[in-house]
Amino acid sequence: MDGQMMDFPLTLAHLLRRSETLFGTGEIVTRLPDKSIHRTTYGETMRRARQLAVALQQLGLEPGERVATLCWNHHQHHEAYLGIPCGGFVLHTLNLRLHPNDLAYIADHAGDRVVIVDRSLVPLLEQFRAQTRIEHVFVVEDGYEELLASASPDDWCDPQVQETAAAAMCYTSGTTGRPKGVVYSHRSTVLHTLGVAANNPLGIGIGVNDAILPVVPMFHANAWGYPYVATMTGSKLVYPGPHLDPESLLELMNDERVAWAAGVPTIWMGILQLLDANPGRWDLSAMRAMLVGGSAVPRAMIAAFKRRHGLDIVQGWGMTETSPVASTASLPHDLADVDEETRFDIESWAGMPLPFVEIRIRVGDEEVPWDGDSMGELEVRGPWVASGYYETPEQVDRWTEDGWFRTGDIASIHPRGYIQIKDRSKDVIKSGGEWISSVELENAIMAHPAVAEAAVIAIPDERWAERPLAAVVLKAGASANADELRDFLAPSFAKFWLPDRFEFVAEIPKTSVGKFRKTALREQFAEEHAATS
């Protein structure tokens, strides 16, 4: 029909051209392995991204072939984020925290032919490369520069890839079975970028005058999309390199006037402890909010940052399969003036879905009402939600017949549309036929002043089938016993929710992306249970 809009392709080539043209002098800052600071610009970074695109084409790769990265967060990795897909290839970020056997499976399953790797991670690559189809290895501090020098950025021309073509892929962490590949198209990545930027939780907007610090690794679901958001908006990017300790991160926030920082809760727990121990040492007045996801954010941590340091935490929810951000804990106008306690309650939930993401919860084939109490499995759909796994047809049961993705999260939805994650379906505790949320218990236990971390798991019980056990890490110099913690919980929960056992441990095992590894805890305490039964 005449008079309709242009058929304009939504590809990452537009973000490359936009940042180079409009934000060429914008800064990208990286802390190098020796802790020195490297500074470059979007103009230079996008020029090098075009060089990378041309150089990969000259290697003889076919369009759509996978190019892997095995890197920390730094400016060269940012070049790869744009250069690889804008050359017509697929960016495949390898999770450097996985076991070499898992990396071998992932790289082989994806069909990686090229890998860009940090020098410090070459020994890791050598442990699994022989089990893959990798032909070309470019070390960031060495052969990578030679690769770029072999090509001219002026030879890059937008390959006119289809917006539905693959731009990137990530693999799930494989907590149940083999890791599974999720492919992100150019279109889904651009729309996800727009969705994350548009749904700014504080209503201020991420803009050209802001500095963004992605602490979340670039190998973890594309760093939640923030490298692309910054590229689109021209925001200053601050990359921490391999230095993710609280002091190094606080120095960057102070020195680079960071406005937004994104990472998993365990990162911010360490930062909170260091801020509490050193009040006034760092100037964080530029900080607008810390964007936290990957696992449930303890309400006590949200309250502590706000009350003791005037800092806002914004919780987000998502999965590898949702690109990953699907919701953020924003407060709409009619809730903006609620009292502090109510605000902390809302901010501890997973938030409202981003534009174009639709949600529902079901038990079996029945949809559950949005009443804030009824629980069921959360299902989602939208333009950046996966419709299947890469070459893994046996996983079709993760999608409903009408096309919704089954997240595996047990949730309730508030009448205003807020998602409250109660548990993972594999972690929820069913005691005497009643559900107990391990997440709610963990958040409550971590509100105790003596507790640093807590993870709650189900242990077998002859009478009730399952009962909750809490593994607790105490803060340095603090003390508490099981009776004290049980009494602390009692006013907030039904009696049958209270853990039968509290186990005090030195640390809680974590996955490669910083989540509590409850499988390890279940194995440990199930063995103890069997031994004493």
C-alpha positions in Angstrom: 0.0 0.0 0.0 1.3 3.5 -0.9 2.3 5.9 1.9 3.6 3.3 4.4 6.9 3.5 6.3 10.2 2.5 4.9 11.3 -1.1 5.3 14.3 0.0 7.3 16.5 -3.0 8.5 17.1 -3.2 12.3 20.8 -4.2 12.3 23.8 -3.5 14.5 25.4 -1.7 11.5 23.2 1.2 12.3 24.5 1.4 15.9 28.1 1.3 14.6 27.5 4.1 12.1 25.5 6.1 14.6 28.1 6.1 17.4 31.0 6.8 15.0 29.2 9.6 13.3 27.4 11.3 16.3 29.5 10.3 19.3 33.0 9.8 17.9 34.6 11.7 20.7 32.8 9.8 23.4 35.0 7.9 25.8 35.6 4.2 26.4 37.7 3.5 29.4 39.3 0.2 30.3 41.2 -1.0 33.4 44.0 -3.2 32.0 45.4 -6.3 33.6 48.3 -4.3 35.2 45.6 -2.0 36.7 46.6 1.0 34.5 43.8 2.9 32.7 43.4 2.8 28.9 41.3 5.5 27.2 40.0 5.5 23.7 36.9 6.9 21.8 33.9 5.6 20.1 35.3 7.0 16.8 38.5 4.9 17.2 36.7 1.9 18.5 34.2 1.8 15.6 37.0 2.3 13.1 38.7 -0.7 14.5 35.4 -2.6 14.5 35.1 -2.0 10.8 38.7 -3.2 10.4 37.8 -6.4 12.3 34.8 -7.0 10.1 36.9 -6.7 6.9 39.8 -8.8 8.4 37.4 -11.6 9.2 35.9 -11.5 5.7 39.4 -11.8 4.3 40.0 -15.0 6.3 37.5 -16.7 4.1 34.7 -17.2 6.6 31.2 -17.7 5.2 28.4 -15.3 6.3 26.8 -16.6 9.5 29.9 -18.5 10.8 30.7 -18.2 14.5 33.5 -16.1 15.9 34.2 -16.8 19.5 35.6 -14.5 22.2 37.3 -15.6 25.4 37.8 -12.3 27.0 37.2 -10.1 30.0 35.4 -6.7 29.7 37.5 -4.3 27.7 37.6 -2.0 24.7 38.8 -4.7 22.3 35.9 -6.9 23.4 33.6 -4.0 22.6 35.1 -3.9 19.1 34.2 -7.5 18.7 30.6 -6.8 19.8 30.2 -4.6 16.8 32.8 -5.8 14.3 31.8 -9.5 14.2 28.1 -9.1 13.6 28.6 -6.1 11.3 30.9 -8.3 9.2 28.1 -10.8 8.7 29.3 -13.2 11.3 28.0 -14.4 14.7 29.5 -13.2 17.9 29.8 -16.2 20.3 31.0 -15.2 23.8 32.6 -18.1 25.8 32.1 -18.1 29.5 35.7 -18.2 30.9 34.4 -19.5 34.3 33.1 -22.7 32.9 35.0 -26.1 33.1 37.1 -26.8 30.1 34.9 -29.8 29.3 31.9 -27.6 29.1 33.8 -25.0 27.0 34.9 -27.8 24.6 31.3 -28.9 24.2 30.0 -25.4 23.7 32.6 -24.3 21.2 32.2 -27.5 19.2 28.4 -27.5 19.3 28.4 -23.9 18.1 30.9 -24.7 15.3 33.3 -21.9 16.3 36.1 -21.5 13.7 37.8 -18.4 15.1 38.5 -17.3 18.6 39.7 -13.9 20.0 41.3 -14.5 23.4 43.0 -12.5 26.2 46.6 -13.5 26.7 45.9 -14.5 30.4 43.2 -16.9 29.1 45.3 -18.7 26.5 46.2 -21.5 29.0 42.4 -22.1 29.5 41.9 -22.2 25.7 44.7 -24.8 25.3 42.8 -27.1 27.7 39.9 -27.5 25.3 40.9 -26.3 21.8 41.8 -29.7 20.5 38.3 -30.9 21.1 36.8 -28.1 18.8 36.9 -27.0 15.2 38.7 -23.7 16.0 41.2 -22.9 13.2 42.3 -19.4 13.9 43.4 -18.0 17.3 44.0 -14.3 17.8 45.5 -13.2 21.1 44.2 -9.7 22.1 47.7 -8.4 23.1 49.4 -9.9 20.1 48.0 -11.5 16.9 44.7 -9.6 17.2 46.5 -6.3 16.4 48.2 -8.0 13.4 44.8 -9.2 12.2 43.4 -5.6 12.4 46.5 -4.2 10.6 45.8 -6.5 7.7 42.6 -4.8 6.8 41.4 -1.2 6.0 38.3 0.1 7.7 37.5 1.9 4.4 37.0 -1.5 2.8 34.0 -2.2 5.1 30.7 -1.8 3.5 27.5 -2.8 5.3 27.0 -6.4 4.1 23.3 -5.7 4.1 22.6 -8.7 6.3 18.9 -9.4 7.0 17.6 -8.1 10.3 16.5 -11.7 11.0 20.1 -13.0 10.6 22.0 -14.2 13.6 24.1 -11.5 15.3 25.3 -13.2 18.5 24.8 -16.4 20.5 25.2 -17.3 24.2 24.9 -20.7 26.0 23.0 -21.3 29.2 25.1 -22.2 32.2 24.0 -25.8 32.0 22.8 -26.2 35.6 20.5 -29.0 34.3 21.9 -31.1 31.5 24.1 -29.8 28.7 24.4 -26.0 28.1 22.0 -24.9 25.4 22.6 -22.3 22.7 20.4 -19.2 22.3 20.8 -17.2 19.1 20.1 -13.5 19.0 19.2 -11.9 15.7 20.1 -8.3 14.7 16.5 -7.4 15.0 16.0 -8.9 18.5 19.3 -7.2 19.7 18.3 -3.8 18.4 14.8 -4.0 19.9 16.3 -5.3 23.2 18.6 -2.3 23.2 15.7 0.1 22.7 13.7 -1.7 25.3 16.4 -1.6 28.0 17.1 2.1 27.3 13.5 3.1 27.1 12.4 1.4 30.3 14.8 3.4 32.4 13.6 2.7 35.9 14.2 6.1 37.4 12.6 8.0 34.5 15.8 9.9 33.9 17.1 8.2 30.8 20.6 6.8 30.0 22.1 9.5 28.0 25.2 10.8 26.3 26.4 12.6 29.5 26.2 9.4 31.6 29.0 6.9 32.4 28.0 3.2 32.4 30.1 0.5 34.2 29.1 -3.0 33.1 30.5 -5.2 35.9 28.4 -8.1 34.6 30.8 -10.0 32.3 30.5 -9.5 28.6 30.5 -13.3 28.3 27.2 -13.4 30.4 24.2 -12.9 28.1 25.9 -10.0 26.2 26.5 -8.0 29.4 22.8 -7.6 29.7 22.9 -5.5 26.5 24.6 -2.5 28.1 27.5 -2.3 25.6 24.9 -1.8 22.9 22.8 0.6 25.0 25.9 2.8 25.5 26.9 2.6 21.9 23.4 3.7 20.8 23.2 6.6 23.4 26.8 7.6 23.2 27.3 7.1 27.0 30.8 6.9 28.4 31.7 3.2 28.8 33.9 2.1 31.7 35.2 -1.5 31.5 36.7 -3.1 34.6 38.9 -5.6 32.8 39.6 -8.6 35.1 39.5 -6.6 38.3 36.1 -7.2 39.9 37.1 -6.8 43.5 35.0 -4.2 45.4 37.9 -1.7 45.9 38.8 -1.6 42.2 35.2 -1.1 41.2 34.7 1.7 43.8 37.8 3.4 42.5 36.4 3.3 39.0 33.0 4.6 40.1 34.7 7.5 42.0 37.3 8.4 39.4 35.2 8.0 36.2 32.0 9.6 37.7 30.0 6.5 37.0 26.2 7.0 36.8 25.0 3.4 36.1 26.7 0.2 37.1 25.3 -3.3 36.4 26.2 -6.6 38.1 25.0 -9.6 40.1 24.1 -9.3 43.8 27.3 -11.0 45.1 29.3 -8.1 43.6 27.2 -5.5 45.5 27.2 -7.4 48.7 31.0 -7.0 48.8 30.8 -3.3 47.8 28.3 -2.7 50.6 30.6 -4.2 53.2 33.5 -2.1 52.0 31.4 1.1 52.0 30.2 0.4 55.5 33.8 -0.1 56.7 35.0 3.1 54.9 32.3 5.7 55.1 33.1 8.8 53.0 36.2 7.3 51.3 34.6 7.3 47.8 32.6 10.0 46.1 29.6 8.3 44.5 27.5 11.4 44.0 27.3 10.8 40.3 25.7 7.4 40.8 22.1 7.3 39.7 21.5 3.6 40.3 23.0 0.2 40.5 21.3 -2.2 38.1 21.3 -5.7 39.7 20.2 -9.0 38.3 21.2 -12.6 37.8 19.6 -13.8 41.0 17.2 -12.4 43.6 18.3 -9.1 45.3 17.9 -9.3 49.1 15.5 -6.6 50.3 17.8 -5.9 53.2 20.6 -5.0 50.7 18.3 -2.6 48.8 17.4 -0.9 52.1 21.0 -0.8 53.4 22.4 0.9 50.3 19.6 3.5 50.4 19.6 4.2 54.1 23.3 4.1 54.8 24.7 5.4 51.5 21.9 7.1 49.6 22.3 4.7 46.7 19.4 3.2 44.6 19.4 -0.4 43.5 17.2 -1.3 40.6 16.4 -5.0 40.2 16.0 -6.6 36.8 14.9 -10.1 35.8 15.6 -12.1 32.7 17.4 -15.2 31.3 19.7 -16.1 28.5 16.6 -17.0 26.6 15.2 -13.4 27.0 18.3 -11.6 25.6 18.4 -11.3 28.8 16.4 -8.3 30.3 12.7 -8.9 30.4 11.6 -6.7 33.4 12.9 -4.0 35.8 11.6 -2.8 39.1 10.3 0.6 38.2 7.7 2.6 40.2 5.0 4.2 38.0 3.6 7.6 38.9 0.8 6.3 41.1 3.3 4.6 43.4 6.1 7.1 43.3 5.2 8.6 46.7 4.6 5.3 48.7 6.3 5.1 52.1 9.8 3.8 52.4 9.0 0.3 53.5 6.5 -0.2 50.7 9.1 1.1 48.2 11.7 -1.4 49.4 9.1 -4.2 49.1 8.3 -3.2 45.5 12.0 -2.7 44.6 12.8 -6.2 45.9 10.4 -7.8 43.3 11.4 -8.5 39.7 9.5 -5.5 38.4 7.3 -4.8 35.4 7.9 -6.3 32.0 9.7 -4.1 29.4 7.8 -2.8 26.4 6.8 -5.6 24.0 7.4 -8.3 26.6 4.2 -10.1 27.7 3.9 -12.3 30.8 1.5 -14.8 32.3 1.6 -17.5 35.0 0.0 -20.9 34.7 -0.4 -24.1 36.7 -0.8 -26.9 34.2 -3.0 -25.5 31.4 -4.8 -23.0 33.7 -3.8 -19.3 33.8 -3.4 -17.9 37.3 -4.9 -14.5 38.3 -2.8 -11.5 38.9 -3.6 -11.2 42.6 -0.2 -11.0 44.1 -0.7 -14.3 45.9 -1.5 -17.1 43.4 1.7 -18.9 42.2 2.5 -20.7 39.1 5.2 -21.0 36.4 6.1 -17.7 34.7 5.8 -17.7 30.9 6.9 -14.9 28.6 6.9 -14.0 25.0 8.2 -11.1 23.0 10.5 -10.0 20.1 13.7 -10.8 22.0 12.5 -14.0 23.6 13.9 -17.2 22.1 11.6 -19.5 20.1 14.0 -22.5 20.4 17.5 -23.6 21.2 20.3 -23.9 18.7 20.3 -27.4 17.2 18.7 -28.8 20.3 15.3 -30.2 19.1 14.8 -32.3 22.2 14.2 -29.1 24.3 10.9 -28.1 22.6 9.0 -28.8 25.8 10.3 -25.4 27.1 7.7 -23.7 24.8 4.0 -24.0 25.0 1.8 -25.0 22.0 0.8 -21.4 21.6 4.4 -20.1 21.6 5.1 -18.9 25.1 8.5 -19.7 26.8 8.3 -21.6 30.0 10.9 -19.9 32.3 11.0 -22.5 35.0 10.5 -19.7 37.6 7.7 -20.0 40.1 6.1 -16.5 40.4 3.1 -14.4 41.3 2.0 -11.3 39.6 0.7 -8.2 41.5 -2.5 -6.6 40.1 -0.3 -3.7 38.9 1.8 -6.1 36.8 4.8 -6.6 39.1 6.5 -9.9 38.9 7.5 -11.5 42.2 9.8 -14.5 41.6 9.1 -17.0 44.4 11.6 -19.6 43.3 13.0 -21.7 40.5 10.8 -24.7 39.8 13.7 -27.0 40.7 14.4 -25.1 43.9 10.9 -24.6 45.3 10.3 -26.6 48.5 7.1 -28.7 48.6 6.4 -29.6 52.3 3.3 -31.6 53.1 1.8 -30.5 49.8 2.4 -26.8 50.4 4.9 -24.6 48.6 7.7 -22.8 50.4 9.7 -20.2 48.6 13.4 -20.5 49.2 14.0 -17.0 47.7 11.7 -15.3 50.3 13.4 -17.2 53.2 16.8 -16.3 51.8 15.9 -12.6 51.6 14.6 -12.6 55.1 17.6 -14.4 56.6 20.0 -12.0 54.9 18.1 -9.1 56.6 19.6 -10.3 59.9 22.5 -8.0 60.9 24.9 -10.9 61.5 24.3 -12.6 58.1 26.3 -12.0 55.0 24.8 -14.7 52.7 22.1 -17.4 53.0 20.9 -20.1 50.6 17.9 -22.3 51.4 17.4 -25.8 49.9 15.0 -28.7 50.3 16.2 -31.8 52.2 14.3 -35.1 52.2 11.8 -35.7 55.1 10.0 -38.9 55.8 6.8 -37.2 57.1 6.6 -34.0 54.9 8.5 -35.2 51.8 10.7 -32.0 51.9 11.8 -29.5 54.6 13.9 -26.3 54.3 17.5 -26.2 55.3 19.3 -22.8 55.4 23.1 -22.6 54.7 24.3 -19.4 56.3 27.5 -17.4 56.0 28.0 -15.0 58.9 29.7 -11.6 58.6 33.3 -11.3 59.8 33.3 -10.9 63.6 29.5 -11.5 63.9 27.7 -14.3 65.7 24.3 -15.9 65.6 22.8 -19.4 66.2 19.9 -21.3 64.8 17.5 -20.4 67.5 18.2 -16.7 67.0 17.7 -16.9 63.3 14.5 -18.9 63.7 13.1 -16.4 66.1 14.1 -13.6 63.7 12.0 -15.2 61.0 9.0 -16.3 63.1 7.0 -13.0 62.9 7.1 -13.0 59.1 6.3 -16.6 58.1 4.0 -19.5 58.9 5.5 -21.9 61.3 5.9 -24.7 58.7 8.0 -22.3 56.5 10.7 -22.0 59.2 13.9 -24.0 58.3 14.3 -27.2 60.4 18.1 -26.8 60.1 20.6 -23.9 59.9 24.0 -24.9 58.8 26.8 -22.3 59.2 29.3 -22.5 56.4 32.4 -20.6 55.4 31.1 -19.9 51.9 28.2 -20.8 49.6 29.2 -22.4 46.3 28.4 -20.2 43.3 27.9 -20.8 39.6 30.0 -19.2 36.8 27.8 -16.2 36.8 27.6 -15.6 40.6 24.3 -17.4 41.4 24.1 -19.7 44.4 24.9 -23.3 43.2 22.2 -25.1 45.1 22.9 -28.4 43.4 26.2 -28.6 45.3 24.5 -27.8 48.6 21.8 -30.4 47.9 24.5 -33.0 47.2 26.4 -32.1 50.3 23.5 -32.1 52.7 21.6 -35.0 51.1 24.7 -37.2 51.6 24.8 -36.1 55.3 21.1 -36.9 55.6 21.5 -40.3 54.0 24.5 -41.1 56.3 22.5 -40.2 59.5 19.2 -41.9 58.4 
